Amino acid sequence: MTPDTPSAPARDTTQALRQSYRDGKADVLRQIDAIKGSPRAIHARLRQLARLTDGVLRHLWQQAGLPASFALVAVGGYGRGELFPYSDVDVLLLIPPGTALDTQPEVKTAVEGFIGRCWDVGLEIGSSVRTLDECVGEAQADVTVQTSLLESRLLAGPASAYRALVCQLNDAMDPLAFLGAKRLEMRQRHQRFENTPYALEPNCKESPGGLRDLQVVLWVAKASGLGRTWDELARRGLATALEARQLKANEALLSLIRARLHLLARRREDRLIFDLQTPLAESFGYKAQIDTAGQYGPARRARRVSEALMRRYYWAAKAVTQLNQILMLNIQERLESDERGDPVPLRPINERFLDKGGMLEVASDHLYLQQPHAILETFLLYQTTVGIKGLSARTLRALYNARPIMNAAFRRDPVNRATFVQILQQPEGITHAFRLMNETSVLGRYLWVFRGTVGQMQHDLFHVYTVDQHILMVLRNVRRFFIPEHSHEYPFCSGLAAGWDKPWILYAAALFHDIAKGRGGDHSELGAHEVKAFARQHGIARADAELVCFLVAEHLTMSRIAQKEDLSDPDVIAAFAQRVGNERRLTALYLLTVADIRGTSPKVWNAWKGKLLEDLFRATLRVLGGGSPDPDALVEARKREALTTLALHAQPHMAHKVLWDQLDVSYFMRQPADEIAWHTRHISRALAQRAAPDTPVTVVRARLSPVGEGLQVLVYTRDQPDLFARICGYFDEAGFSILDARVHTTQNGYALDSFQVATTTLEEHYRELVAMVENELPLALNAAGPLPTPSRGRLSRRVKSFPVVPRVELQPDDKGQRWLLSVSASDRHGLLYSIARVLARHQVNLQLAKVSTLGERVEDTFLISGPALHVNREQALLTNELLEVLEDTR
């Protein structure tokens, strides 16, 4: 037996200890799972788990044979005396000054043996070995280490060594510097989670409003000597008795959620991921509910079991965010006052409010209770008073305590209504004011219909925010169109906004566009009813009210037409122009649509969608301005512009004629002039170089898309029934996503197809991508044999949690010559290629394809033709095969 090999008795002891620990932990986990009613019982269970772990560590420490001068200290979360089921057990081995383990192999072996046996027993140990001076030095250099050591307990070893550590750490602590560091750390952490507690899969520990925000307050208070518990903070005047109760209740709820997440995942999992939300809600006893929908919606609607829990979580996170702000500001003011010796100077703004070092301060703690009109005045002053950058702790606390008086009478008060309109119509500070109103619960209590959106989940695959946060994000996006500093983001939108006379109309539309989400029924129609009532109650002029109602009712229309219909069809543009009515409505709807799409998710917006919307805007504007939608005039204009571009490339005179004579009007209607010139330049050169007039020609060219994302690909080759499917198959295999496809067949039987494709590869490598496509795609087109089998990819978690019911719609156009095929399904790798294979089997000709990906949901539109579409039986077969492809989630 080697010296490092444990003896049989030692192995037996370790196994017995491991089994004892497992049994004890399993008993605690059962107790956590059995908690009913108030979640406050969770703290006793977490302390019980920590004590169980303490006993195991002390037993292993005694067996380790380490020098008596060594100390074992619990640090970090474990140092608080509470341990979550699958959290790390963080310990410090405090060794005497001058100890060097590298020169003491027996001691080093003993330390390594102790840590190894901790793992053997089943403890997920996180350990560090330091001297006292090393602890102090690293604490001064790294606030994370300082925080970890701030929460520590002695487990074993000499108490004198631990007391010396605590004394030196206290002496080295600078409370104000520590507060500043933790505040910066908290701000950076919040930024990682997009500064919102309302993400659809929040982290109950790290997200804004999570447990970490509560821990930060206690860390700062402890470092400042102001208290270790919520009750101590209340006794010292930093929190009220009500706030202390709220803090303890929300901390208990978040702790129970986190503990049960660990149980369900059987590992450390702090995110409320979609997979766990429903079982987590069921563990709390929630059941599916039926809600009253509202005045204009269906009588009742079903709610998911997870929705009730998530809403409870969001409200808790919101309360934690508010209370964190109040207490952090209170602690800062106390520390700064103690250091300065003098209170912060106050500058009167009016008889109700003061400027306290740039923070808006109420003149009296009871101001809002005595003068309710001052509640909304707070946010108007926040917008209009120069130098005010936030609300003081006193003001935040007064707002928190004033929530009960914001009732129906408060909402009906004419003064409050006038003040709210003033806030909405201010030239600056809109985004910050409305976000602050939401954070302090004022927005939902004044605008009662908005309250229903707070914490309301959106059960789809492209929104990443709750409804209230999406609304405020859209409001922010609209506001940025009017700010010169942001004009570089969307220059066209900023240019339109610069000529808009009443920005507040767009702000109101943004505020109400999704306000009826979650009620059932058409939320656009319901929202239009709500904003109409709002306009009537708030004295909005009739013309302005009608425009806001139009924008709310039609806020999805422009996006749908741009992404699903044929924008080269004059009838489509004419119908949309008639629906919009005038240029003012068109401009407002365009700005709201761009802001809305951008506000769903960072992944949904792309330059191609921006181009489609801008094309629709410009085409509609020409019609509204009296421009002729005559196809012949448009075709001739594009031909002239294309010829001008060709002349710049030294194209031989009349070289274009061979190609253009084979193209019909639809080609020139669908292609912009610069693309016509690009196609003509390459195809004409290939036609001129062929050996004989009947020699087959294949041209594949690619370039960086002028839109700014992905590639544009040109394919010119002899037509064949499965050509589109083969092209899709190549792009699928090569890792490209097709955003748009325009398919044309020349009079001499050639296909002239153009594609807009995207890839995750960085743009700086586009030359390699271009070369790859131009070399590999012709080989794929000329390959003999059947179409290859589509590749398969794993479904994402979100698709599994929110599956889209597959939908196929097939409708003839007005002339009955072409058909519009619409499909909707959960996205997966190879889906478009699978659809193309079905179309090829039925000999369906594709003329136009628009591919719209909304998160993990696709909504694709195809303009198709073919003899099979005129036979009912063939239509049914085609539709059924497409549904089988869309439903295939293996």
N, C-alpha and C positions, 0 to 999 in steps of 0.2 A: 504494500500500500504506500503510495507517495504521500509526502507531507500535506499536499493540497487536497487530498481526497478525504472527505468527511468519513468518520467512522460509522459503523452500523448504528450504534446508539444515537449518534448525532442526527443521522438520517431519520431514524424513527421519531426523535424529538421534533425535528422540523416538520415531518409529515403530520404528526399529531397537532402541532401548533397551527399548521396550514388548515387542517380539517376543522379545528376549533374556531379559527378565524372565519372560515367559510360559513360555518353553521351560525356563528354570531352575526355575521354580516347579512346572511339570508334572512334571519329573523328580523333585523332592522328594516330591510327592504320590504318585507311583507307588511310591516307596520306602516311604512311610508305609503305603500299601495292601498292600505286600508283607511287612510285618513279621510274622513267625511266632514262635511260642514265647514267650520272655520279652518283655514289653512295654517293657523298659527301653531298648530301642533307639530309642524314640520321642524321647527327649530330644536325641539327636544329630541327628535329622531336624529337630526344631523349631529347634535352634541353627543348623542349615544354612540353613533358610528365613530366619532372622533375619539371618545373614551375607549372604545374597543380597540382602535388602532393604537392608542397610547399604551395600552397594556401589552400588546404584541411587541411594540418597539422596545419597551422597557425590558421585557423578557429576553429579547434578542441582544439587547445592550449588555445585560448581565452575563450572557453566554459568550460575548465577543472577546472578553479578556483584554479590553483596552485599558490604557493607563487611567488611574483614578482622577488625574487632572483634566481629562477630556470631558466635555459636556455635550449632551444631545439636546438640541433646541428645535422646537417646531416653529416654522416660519410660514409667511404667505397666508393663503386661505386656511390652511390647516392650523396655522398659529392662532387664528381667531377662535379655535375650539369647536368649529363646525366643519364637517367633511361631507361633501356630496358623494353619491354612490360610486362614481367612477373617476373622481378627480384625483390628481396627483397628490401624493403625500410628500410635502416639501419639508426637508429637515436640514439643519446646519450642524456639522460636527465642529464645535468650537475647541480649538487646540491651543495649548499654552504658547506664549511668545517664544520665538526662536526655534520652534519645532519644525524640522524638515523631514517629511516622510521619506524622501528619496534616500536619506542617509540612515534611516531606521527601518530596514526591510521587515523586521518582525511586526513592528507597529503598522506599517503599510499593509502587510498581509492581513492583519487583524481588521483594519478598516475595510479593506476590500471584501473580506469574509463577511463582515457585518452587513454591508450593502448587498452582497450576493444573497445572503440568507433572507434579507427583506424581500427580495424578488421571489425567492423560492417559496416563501410563505404566501405570496400573492399580493404584496403591497406594491403599487406602482409608485416607486420611490423616486423623488427628485432630490438629489443631495449635493451639498457643497462642503468643502473642508477649508476652514480659514482660521487664522489667528484673530485676536481682538483687533489689532492694528489694521489687518487686511480688511476686516469687516467695516471699520470706520472709514478707511480710505476708499473702498469701493462704494460705500453708501454716499460719500461726498461727491464721487464722480458720476454715479448713476442713480437717478431718482427711483428707478425700478427696484434696485437692490435696497435702497433706503426704505422704500415702502414695504418691501418684504420683511425687513428686519423690524420695522415699526410694529408689525403684528407678530409677536413671538411669545413662546411659552417655554419654560424649562421642563424637559421631560426626564432627564437623568444627568447626573454629574454634579459638580460643586456649584452651589448656589452663588458663591462669591464671584466666580467667573462670569456667571450670567448677569449678576448685578453690575459688575464692572462694565460689561457690554452695554447694558441699558443706560448707565450713567454717561458713558462716553458718546453714545448715539444722541442722547438728549442734549448734551453740551454742544455737539456739532450741528444740531438742528437749527435752521433759520426758518421760522414758520412762514414768513412772507414769501421767501424764495421757494419754499416747498409748495405753498399754495399756487404760486405762479407756474411752477413746473407741472403740477398736477392739472391745472387748468389748461395749459398748452397740450398736455398729453390727452386730456379729455376731448379737446377740440379736434385734435388729429384723429382720434379714435372715431369721433362722430363723423368726420369727413369720409372715413373708410366706409361708413354705412349711409352715405349720402345725406347726412344731417337730418334723418327722419326716423322716428320710432315706428313708422307705419309701413315699412316694407312688408311684402306678402309672406316672406320667410325670415322674420326678424331673429336676431340672436338675443335671447333673454338675458344674457350676461353682458355682452359688449355693446349692443345697439344703444342709441340714445333712449333714455328711459328704462334701461335695463339695470340689473343688480350692480354693475360696476359704478353707475352714477350715484347710487346710494353709498357704496363703499368709499368713493372719493370724498364725500362729505365727512364721513367718520374718520378717514385717514387725516384729513386736513384739521379737523377738530381735535383729534388726539395729538397731532404734532404741535398744535398751538396750545395744548393744555386746557382746552375748553370743554372737554367731555369725551366720553368713550361710547355713550349710548344715546338713543334718541331722548330718553327721559332726562339725562344730564343736560343735553342741549336745551331742553325746554326749561329746566330749572335755572339755567344761566341766561335765559331771555333770548336765545338765538332761534328758538322755535316756540310756537304756541302749543298749548295742550292738544288742540285739534290737529295741528300739523304733525305732532308726535304720533298721535293715533293713526293718522293717514299714512305716515311713513312706515310704521310697524305693520299695518295691514297690507300695504302694497309690497313691502319686502317679503312678507310671509307668502303672499300669492306667487310672486316671481320665484321665490325659493322652491315652492312646491312644484311649480311648472318645470323648473330646471331639474329637480330631483326625479320627477316622473319621466322627463325626456331621457335621462340616463337609464332609467329602468326599461323603457320601451326599446331604446336602441341597443341596450346591453353594452354600452361603451360611453365615453364622454361625448355627449352631443348636446350642445347648447342652442342649436338653431331649431326653430319651429318649422321644420321642413314639411312640405305638403304630405309626404308619406306618413308623418307622425301626428299631424294635426287632428285627424278624426279619432284614432285610438286614444290620443291624449284627452280630447274632449269627452270621450266615453268614460275614461278613468275618473273624470270629475263628475260624472253623472249626468252630463248634458244629453238631451235627446232632441231629435228633429222637431222643429216648431213650425207652426203656421202663424204668419203675421198678417195683420190688417195692412193693406197696401196703400191706402190713402184715398183722397177725394176723387181723383180722376182715373185711378188704376183699377185693375181687377179687384174683386172683393178681398181675396186672400192670396198668399203665396207661400210656398214651402221654403224653409231655411235649412241649409246644411247643418249637420250636428257640430261641425268645426267652427261655424260662423259665430255662435254664441260665445265660445271660449276665446276666439281671436278678438272679438269685440271687447270682451272683459280684459284681455291682455292689453289691447291698445289704450283703453281708458286708464288702466293702471300705469302704463308707460307714460302716458300724457301727464298724469298726476305726479309721477316721479320727476319728470322733466321740469314741471313747474316748481316743485318743492326743492329740487336741486338748485335751481336758479336763486330761489329765495335764501336758502341757507348759505350757499357759497358767497352771495353778496353780503349777507349779514356777517359772516366770519371775516370777510375781507375788510368790511368797514370797522369791525372791532379791532382787528390787528393794526390797521392803518391809524386808527384813532389812538391806540396804545403807543404806537411808535412815535407819532407826531406830538401827541399830548393835547392837540386841539381838534375840535370837530371840523368836518368838511364844511367850508363856507357855503351858504345857501343864497341863491339869487332869486328873488320873487319873479314869477312869470305873470301871474295874476293872483287874485285872492284865494284861489283854490290849489295852485300848483307852484312848485319851486324847482329851480335848477340846482341839483346837488352834484357838482363836479361832472356835469354832462349827463346825469341821470335824472329822469323826470320823477319828482318826489311829490306825494300828496301833502297838503298842508296839515291834514288831520287824519288820524287812523280811521275815523268814522265818516270821512268825507262822502264816500259813495252811499252809505246808509242814509245820510242826511240829505244828500243832493244827488240822486240817481242820474241826473243829466250829465254829471261829471264823468261817468263811466266812458261813454263814447267820446267825450271831449278829450280824454286822455290820449286817444289814438290820433285825433286831429292835431293836438299839440305836438305829439311825437313826429308827425309829418311836417309841420309848419314851423316849429321852433328851431332856429339855427343853433347848432352845438349840442342838441339832445341826441344821444346815441343809444339810449335804452331806458328801461324802467328800473327804478331803484327797488331794493328789497321791500321797503315799506309799501311802495305802490303795488308791487306784485302780490304782497300779502293782503292788502286791502281789496284787490280785485278777486283774489281767491275766496275771501270771506264774503264778498258781495254777490256771489253767484245766486243765492236764493231770491234776491230782489229783482233779478232780470226775468220777469214773468210776462204774462200776456199784456198786462197794463203797461209795462215798460216798453214792450214792442209796439203798442198802439200809440204811444206818446208822440204828438206831432214834433216836439223839439228833438227827440231822439231820431225820428225819421229824417228830419232836416239835417241833423249832424251826420248821419250815416251817408246820405247823398253827398255831403261835403267831402267826407273821407274818400268816397268813390271818385269824386271829380277833381281831386288834388293833382297838380301837375307832377309831383314827385312823391316818393315814399310809399307807393301803392303796395308793392310786393311785401315790403317789410311790415307795413301796418297790418295787412290782412293775415300774414303769417303770425304776427304777434297776437292778433285778436283770436286766432284759432288756438294758439298755444295756451292762452289764458282763459279759454272756454267762452269768451265774450261773443265771438262770431256765431257759434252754434246756438247760443242763448238768445241773441238778438234776432238773427235770421234763422228762425226755428226750423225751416225746411232744410237748411244746411246741416243741422244737427244730425239728421238721419244718415248723412254721408260719412260722419266721423267714425273711423275704424271699420267702414263698410268694405269688405273684401270684394274684389272683382274676379270672379271665377272664370278667367279666360287665360290664354297663353301669351298675351303680349303686354298687358298692363302689369307693371311691377310695383305700383303704389295702390294704397287704398283710395277710395273715391275722393275723399276730401283732399288728400295730398296731390292727387292728379289734377284736381280743379285748381289748386294753388300753383301747381307747376305750369299749367296752361296760362294762368293769369301772369305769372312771371315771364313766360315766353312772349306773350303779347306786349307786356310792358317793355321788354328789351328791344322790340322793334322801334320804339319811340326814343330810345336812349342813344345818342350819337356814338358813345364809346363802344357800343355793340354792333355798329353798322357793318363791321367787317364779317360778321357771322352769316348774315343773310342780306346782302346788299339790296336785292330787289325788294324784299319785304320792307327794309328800312326806308327805301326810296318811296314806296307807296305810303308808308306811315307818315313820312315827312309832310305829305300833302293832305293828311287826314285832320279834320277840324275838331272832332270830339273823341279823343281816345277813350273816355270813360264809357262810351257805348260798347266798345270792344271789351273793356274790363267787365262790364255787367254781363255781357254774353258769355265770357269765359267763366264767370262765377256761377252762372246758371246752366251751362250747356249739359252738364252731367248730374245736375242736382237731384234728378228723379231716378238715378240708377238704383237698382235693387228692389224696386217696388213691384216689378212685373209690368207687362205692357210696354209700349213704345216710350222709352225715356225721353226722346226728343219731343214728342207731343206733350207728355206730362210736364216736361221742363218749360215748354212754351206757355202752358197754363199758369205755372208758378211765376214766371217772370212777368206775365201780363198782370197778375194780381199785385206783384211787387211794384210795378210801374204805376198802377192805379193808386196804391196806398201811399206812394212816395212822391206823387205829383209830377211824374215824368211827362214831358210833352208828348203829344200823340204821335208825331212823326218819329221821334226818337224811340218811343216804346214799340212802335210797329217794326222798326229796324231790329231792335234787340230780340223781339219775338221771332222774327224771320230767321235770325242767325241761330237761335237756339233750336228752332224747329228743323232747320236745314243743315245743321253743322256736320252731318255725315255725308251729305249729298255729293259735294265736290270731290271728296276723296273716293267715293264709290265710282263715280263716272270716270275719273282720271285713271283709276287702277283697273277698271273692269270693262270699259267700253272702248269702241274704236274711235279715237279722236280724229281720224282722217275722214270720218263720215260727216258730211255737212248737216245731215238730219240730227245727229247726236248733239252737235254744237248748237244748232238752232233751237232744239228742245230745251237745252240747259239755259240758253240765253233768255228764252221765254219764261222759264221758271224763276230766274234771278230777277229779271225785269229792268234793271238799270245798272250803270257803272258803279254807283255808290255801294249798292248791295253786293255786287261782284267783288269789289275790293275788300270790303269788310269780311265777306265769307272766305276769301282766299287767305287773308291774314289769320283768321280764327282757325282755319283748317290746318295751316302749317304749324301753328302753335299747338294745336290739339294732338297732331301726330307726333310731334317732338316730345310732348308731355306724357306719352304712354310708357316709353321705355327708351333708353339710349340705343337699343339695338334695332328699333323699328324704323326710325328715319334713315334714309340714305339719299344720295344725290339723285338717283334715278327717279325716286318718288317725287323729289323736288322738281325735276324736269317735267314729269308728266303733269303736275299741278300747274306749273308755269305755262306749259303749252296750252292747257285747257283755258287758263286765264286769258292768255293773249288771243286765242282763237275766238273766245266768247266776246272779248272786248271789241274785236273787229266787227262782229255782228251787231253788238249793241250800239256801236258808233256809226252804223249805216254801211259798214264794209260788206261787200258782196260775198256771199258764201258760194258763188258760182265756181264749180270745180275747174272748168276750163281756164278761167282767169288765174286761179291759184296754180294750176299746173304750168301755165306759160311763165308765170313769175318765177317759179322754182327752176324751170329749165334755163331761163336767162341767167339767174344767179349761179347755177351750176356751171354753165359755160364760161362765165367770168372767172370762176375758180379754176377751171380746167386750163384756161389761157395762162394763168399764173404758173402752171406746171409745164408749160411748153408742149401742151397736147397738140398733135398735128390737126390741121384744119379738117373738120368733118370726120375725125376718127371716132367720134361718139355715135355716128349715124347707124353703124352696123348693129350696135346693141340697142339703141333707143327705138329703132324700128320694130324691135321684137317685144317691147314693153307696153303694157296697157296703162290706162289712166290711173288705176288703183296704185300702181307702184309709185308714181310721182306724187300722188296724194299722201301716201303714208311715209315717205322718206323726206327728211330735210334736205335742203340744197347741198350742204357740205357733204352729206353721206352719198347723195347721188353722184357728186363729182368724184368722191373717193372710189365708189364702186366702178364708175365708168373708166377711170384712169387705169385701174388694174385689169379689168375684164377686156377693155379695148386693146390693151397691149398684148394680152394672151391670144385674142382672136386674130390679131395682125400677124402673130408669130407662128401660127399653126401651119402645118405642111399643106393641107388641103382644106377646102371649105367644109367637108364632112368629117374632118378629124375631130374626135371627141376632145373636149377641153374641160379641165377641172382647175378652178381657181379657189384657193383658200388664203385669205389675208386677215391679219389681226393687227390691232393697234390699241394703244391706251385710250380708253374711252374719253371723248371730249367732255363728258359729264363730270369726270373726275374720279370715278370708281370703277375698277374692273377693266375689262377689255370689250371692244367691239370686234365682232368676227363676221367676215363676209364668206359665203359659200356659193360658188357658181359651178354647177355640174349638171350632167344629164339627169333628168328627173327619174325617180323610181318610187314604187309604192311605199317602201319603208324608209325613205331617205330621212325624214324628220326623226324617226325613231333611232336610226343609226347615229345621227348627230347627237341626239340626247344621250344615247348610250356612251358615246365618247366623252362628252362633258361630265357625265356621271362618274365614269371610271377615272377621269383625270382630276376630279375634285373641284369642278366648277359648278356654280349655281346659275341657272338661266333665269334672268330677270325679265327679259323681253325677247320675243321672236317675231320677225316679220317675214312671211313666206310668200314668194311670188313665183309664178310659172310663166315663162316667156312663150311667145307664140310658136317658137320652134322646139318646144319640149324641154327646155332647160329650167332648172330651179335656180332662182336668185334669192337666197335667204340671208337675212342679217340677224345677228344675235347680240344681245347685251348680256355679258356673263360676269359673275363676281367670283372672287376667290379670297381665301384668307391669307394668301402669300403677300408679302409686303410689296408696295408699289415699286420700290427701287429695283426689284427683280423682274420688271415687266418685260424687258428685252428677252430674257430667257423664256418667259411664258409665251411671248409672241412666237419665238422660234419653235418652241415645242408644239404649239397649236398648228402652225403652218406646215410642219413636217409630219406630225402624227395623224391629224384629222383626215387628210387625203387617203392615207392607208386604211383608216377605218371605213371610209366611204366605199372604197373599192374592194373591201373584204367580201369574199363569197360565203355562202352558207346562211343558216338561220341567225336571227338576232341573238346576241348573247343574253344570258340570264341576268336580271338586274342584281346589283350588289345590295347587300343588306347591312343595316346599321342598328345599333341598340336604340330603343326608345328612351328619351330623356325622362327624368323623374317627373317633370311637370306634365309631360304628355300622359304618363301613367296616372297621375293624380287628377288631371282635368282632360280626359279624352274628349275629342271632338266627334260628334255624331256625323259620320260621312254623309255628304249630300251631293247629288248630281242633278242638275237641271238642264234640260235641252229645250230650247225655244227657237222658232223661226223668226227671222227679221221681218220687217214690215212688208218687204217685197216677196218673201217666201223663197228667196234664192239661196240665202246662206242661213246658217244656224248658229246660235250662241250657246256654247256649252260651258256651264259653270260648275266647278267642283270645289268642295270644301272638305278638309280632313286634317288630321294631325300630321305634321310634317315628319318625314323620315328620309333617310338616304335612298336615292333611287326611285322616289315616287314619280317624278315627272317622266322619267324613262319608262316606267311601268305603264303610265297613262298613254304615252306615245305608242307603245307596243300594241295596246288595245286598238287605238285608232288605225294603226297600220293593218292589223288583221281584218278590219272591216272596210279597208280601202277608202277611208275618210281623208279628204284633202284638207290640210290645215292652211289657213291664210293669215291668221294672226294669233299670237299667244301672249297673254299677260299674266305674269307670275307674281303674286303678292304673298310675301311671307310675313305673318304677324306673330312674332315670337316663334312658338312651335306650332302654329296653325298656318295652313296655306289656303289661299283663296285664289284659284286659277281660273282664267277665262280664256276660251278658245273660240275663234271664229272659224267655222268649218263648213265644208260642203261635200256632196257626194251622193250618188244614186241611192245608197242604202238608207239615207236619212228621210227619204220620201215614202218608205215602207214602214208601217207601224210595227210590224214584228221585228224588223231589223233595228228599229229605234230601241225597242224593249231589250233586245239582246245586248246592244251596245251599252245601254244604261246599266244593266245588271252586271256585265263584266267589269265596268268601271267601278261599281260599288264593291265588287269582290276585291278588286285591287286596293281600293281605299281602306277597306276593312281588314286587310291582311296585315296584322301587326306581329306576325311571328318573329 
